[in-house]
Amino acid sequence: MPQRPFDAVVFDLDGTLADSAADIGAALRRAFEDLHIRVEQPIEALVDGSPLEEVFAVAAPGADAATFDRFVARYRAHYNAAGHPTTRLYPGVIETLEALTLLTPRMRLAIATSKRPEAARGLAAATGIATYFDVIDGSGGTDRRHKPAPDLLLAVSRALDVTPSRALMVGDTARDVLAGRAAGMGTAAVLYGLGSREALKSAAPDHLLEDVEDVLTLVSSRA
C-alpha cells in the first residue's frame, strides 16, 4: 500500500495558527514604556516571530543583561495579564486540525514555538486548539537554542516518537524553514503570517502555502 509522506506535522504557533501580533505588540510597547526605553521603529515591525532576545537587541542595542531581564519580566506580566483579547485563529485552522486528526493511520501533531512552553500551552488552550496536539513545546525560558537552530524540533520529534524525516514543519518565517531543514524535516511556509514573502521564498521551503488548509493535501497524499 502506498505510504503517506509524513507521520507528523509540527506547527509554529504565532503567525501560523494564531494571529496574535496585536497582543504581542501591545505587551512589547508597555514593557518598553515601563523601562523608559524609546524604540526608534514602529512596534509592529518588531513583531516578526523573533524571540524576545532578538527583539530586545534590535530595540535597545547596547542595553545590559539586567535590563533585558527586567524587560522580559515586564513583557510577560503584561502579556499574561491581558489574556489574549485580540488573538484569533487564522481562517481554516480548526478545520485543518480536525481533518488531520481523522487521518488513518493517525497523524501526530505538535506545536514548536519560541514562546515558553507554558505560555504556548496557555495560548493553545485559550484559542481552543490544545486538545488537537500530542506535544506543545517551546524554547523560551529553556536552554534550547531558538529556531533556526534545530534543538526544539529535534526535542519535539523525540517526544512524538517520530523520525524527523517523517515530519513536516509548518511555519510563517524563514527561521521556521531553516530550523525544519536543519532538523531533517520537510518544510512548508504559510504566506499569510508574520514573515515576509520575500524572506520565505529566499529560505526555499519545500512548499509555499497560501492557506493552512493546504497542509492537509501535502500530508494526505501517498507516494
PLY file of the C-alpha trace (Angstrom):
ply
format ascii 1.0
element vertex 223
property float x
property float y
property float z
element edge 222
property int vertex1
property int vertex2
end_header
0.00 0.00 0.00
1.44 3.46 -0.88
2.97 5.26 2.08
1.92 8.68 3.26
4.84 11.16 3.09
4.66 12.22 6.76
3.71 10.74 10.11
3.67 14.06 11.97
3.06 17.76 11.43
4.85 20.30 13.61
3.33 23.78 13.58
4.73 27.10 14.66
2.17 29.00 16.76
2.23 32.80 16.40
1.70 33.79 12.79
0.95 30.24 11.68
-2.00 29.06 13.76
-2.81 32.19 15.76
-2.97 35.82 14.65
-1.52 37.21 17.87
0.52 40.16 16.55
-1.61 42.85 18.17
-1.45 41.30 21.64
2.30 40.71 21.38
2.83 44.26 20.14
0.79 45.74 22.99
2.80 43.83 25.60
6.08 44.86 23.98
5.04 48.51 23.91
4.08 48.53 27.57
7.27 46.72 28.60
9.46 49.26 26.82
7.45 52.11 28.31
7.89 50.66 31.81
11.67 50.73 31.34
11.63 54.16 29.66
13.22 52.73 26.53
12.46 54.74 23.43
12.02 52.45 20.45
13.04 54.11 17.20
10.90 51.96 14.93
7.23 51.02 14.97
6.50 48.27 17.47
4.65 46.41 14.72
7.95 45.97 12.88
9.35 44.07 15.86
6.54 41.51 15.85
8.05 39.22 13.26
8.28 35.89 15.02
11.65 36.62 16.62
12.36 35.51 20.20
12.45 38.19 22.89
16.25 38.24 22.95
16.38 39.34 19.33
13.50 41.80 19.65
15.24 43.47 22.59
18.63 43.57 20.83
17.08 45.41 17.90
15.01 47.81 20.01
17.61 48.54 22.70
21.09 47.94 21.28
23.78 48.08 23.93
21.46 47.52 26.87
22.83 45.23 29.58
21.62 41.80 30.66
19.91 43.12 33.79
17.81 45.49 31.70
16.89 42.65 29.39
15.77 40.55 32.36
13.55 43.39 33.56
12.15 43.77 30.05
11.28 40.07 29.85
9.58 40.20 33.24
7.51 43.25 32.28
6.61 41.81 28.86
5.42 38.54 30.34
3.46 40.31 33.06
1.63 42.47 30.53
1.09 39.64 28.03
-0.29 37.26 30.66
-2.46 39.89 32.35
-4.09 40.91 29.07
-5.46 37.43 28.42
-5.11 37.40 24.59
-8.02 39.83 23.93
-7.41 40.25 20.19
-5.72 36.95 19.31
-7.69 34.86 16.84
-7.03 31.68 14.93
-6.39 32.12 11.24
-9.19 31.00 8.91
-9.25 27.27 8.37
-7.08 26.31 11.35
-9.76 24.40 13.28
-11.00 22.65 10.15
-7.46 21.65 9.18
-6.57 20.32 12.63
-9.84 18.42 12.79
-9.19 16.83 9.40
-5.62 15.91 10.35
-6.79 14.09 13.46
-9.16 11.98 11.36
-6.46 10.62 9.04
-5.69 6.91 9.18
-3.14 5.88 10.27
-3.19 8.54 12.97
-1.22 11.71 12.29
0.87 13.03 15.18
0.57 16.78 15.77
2.80 19.20 17.65
3.41 22.90 18.27
7.00 24.19 18.38
7.40 27.89 19.20
9.86 30.40 20.61
7.36 31.04 23.41
7.89 29.46 26.80
6.28 26.01 26.89
3.72 27.08 29.48
2.85 30.22 27.51
2.38 28.15 24.35
0.09 25.73 26.16
-1.87 28.61 27.64
-2.42 30.24 24.25
-3.37 26.93 22.65
-5.90 26.34 25.43
-7.27 29.88 25.17
-7.85 29.52 21.43
-9.41 26.06 21.78
-6.80 24.02 19.92
-4.77 22.41 22.72
-6.62 19.10 22.56
-5.59 18.52 18.93
-1.89 18.26 19.81
0.20 15.43 21.20
3.03 17.81 22.12
3.10 21.58 22.73
6.60 22.86 23.42
8.71 25.99 23.21
12.28 27.23 23.51
11.59 30.35 25.58
12.94 30.14 29.12
14.84 26.91 28.35
18.43 26.08 27.49
17.48 25.19 23.92
18.64 27.45 21.15
15.80 29.21 19.37
14.90 28.47 15.78
16.60 28.50 13.24
18.61 26.04 15.36
17.02 22.58 15.25
17.10 21.94 19.03
13.39 22.41 19.70
12.26 20.47 16.64
14.52 17.55 17.48
13.15 17.52 21.03
9.60 17.56 19.68
10.41 14.69 17.30
11.67 12.62 20.22
8.55 13.43 22.24
6.37 12.39 19.31
8.49 9.27 18.74
8.72 10.22 15.06
11.84 10.25 12.89
12.48 13.88 11.82
12.46 12.94 8.13
8.90 11.72 8.61
7.74 15.08 9.98
6.63 18.28 8.24
7.49 21.64 9.83
4.90 24.32 9.05
5.74 27.93 9.87
5.45 31.50 8.72
9.04 32.75 8.96
12.40 31.90 7.45
13.60 30.74 10.87
10.89 28.04 10.84
12.01 26.85 7.43
15.69 26.84 8.35
15.04 25.04 11.64
12.97 22.40 9.89
15.66 21.83 7.31
18.39 21.67 9.98
16.33 19.07 11.84
15.92 16.98 8.71
12.19 17.64 8.36
10.11 18.54 5.35
9.29 22.25 5.34
6.20 24.25 4.41
5.84 28.02 4.75
2.48 29.75 5.02
2.35 33.13 3.29
-0.27 34.86 5.46
1.69 35.17 8.73
4.34 37.43 10.28
7.18 36.65 7.88
7.69 38.50 4.61
7.05 36.64 1.38
10.49 37.59 0.08
12.27 36.14 3.13
10.20 32.98 2.99
10.89 32.43 -0.68
14.61 33.08 -0.11
14.63 30.39 2.58
13.50 27.93 -0.12
10.97 25.79 1.77
9.84 22.57 0.18
6.34 24.02 -0.11
4.82 27.52 -0.12
1.21 27.61 1.08
-1.37 30.35 0.60
-3.73 28.78 3.15
-3.28 26.49 6.14
-5.76 24.04 4.62
-3.12 23.21 2.01
-1.25 21.27 4.71
-3.88 18.56 4.52
-3.18 17.98 0.83
0.56 17.66 1.49
0.31 15.12 4.26
-2.56 13.01 2.94
-1.07 12.35 -0.50
0.51 8.95 -1.00
3.64 8.11 -2.93
0 1
1 2
2 3
3 4
4 5
5 6
6 7
7 8
8 9
9 10
10 11
11 12
12 13
13 14
14 15
15 16
16 17
17 18
18 19
19 20
20 21
21 22
22 23
23 24
24 25
25 26
26 27
27 28
28 29
29 30
30 31
31 32
32 33
33 34
34 35
35 36
36 37
37 38
38 39
39 40
40 41
41 42
42 43
43 44
44 45
45 46
46 47
47 48
48 49
49 50
50 51
51 52
52 53
53 54
54 55
55 56
56 57
57 58
58 59
59 60
60 61
61 62
62 63
63 64
64 65
65 66
66 67
67 68
68 69
69 70
70 71
71 72
72 73
73 74
74 75
75 76
76 77
77 78
78 79
79 80
80 81
81 82
82 83
83 84
84 85
85 86
86 87
87 88
88 89
89 90
90 91
91 92
92 93
93 94
94 95
95 96
96 97
97 98
98 99
99 100
100 101
101 102
102 103
103 104
104 105
105 106
106 107
107 108
108 109
109 110
110 111
111 112
112 113
113 114
114 115
115 116
116 117
117 118
118 119
119 120
120 121
121 122
122 123
123 124
124 125
125 126
126 127
127 128
128 129
129 130
130 131
131 132
132 133
133 134
134 135
135 136
136 137
137 138
138 139
139 140
140 141
141 142
142 143
143 144
144 145
145 146
146 147
147 148
148 149
149 150
150 151
151 152
152 153
153 154
154 155
155 156
156 157
157 158
158 159
159 160
160 161
161 162
162 163
163 164
164 165
165 166
166 167
167 168
168 169
169 170
170 171
171 172
172 173
173 174
174 175
175 176
176 177
177 178
178 179
179 180
180 181
181 182
182 183
183 184
184 185
185 186
186 187
187 188
188 189
189 190
190 191
191 192
192 193
193 194
194 195
195 196
196 197
197 198
198 199
199 200
200 201
201 202
202 203
203 204
204 205
205 206
206 207
207 208
208 209
209 210
210 211
211 212
212 213
213 214
214 215
215 216
216 217
217 218
218 219
219 220
220 221
221 222
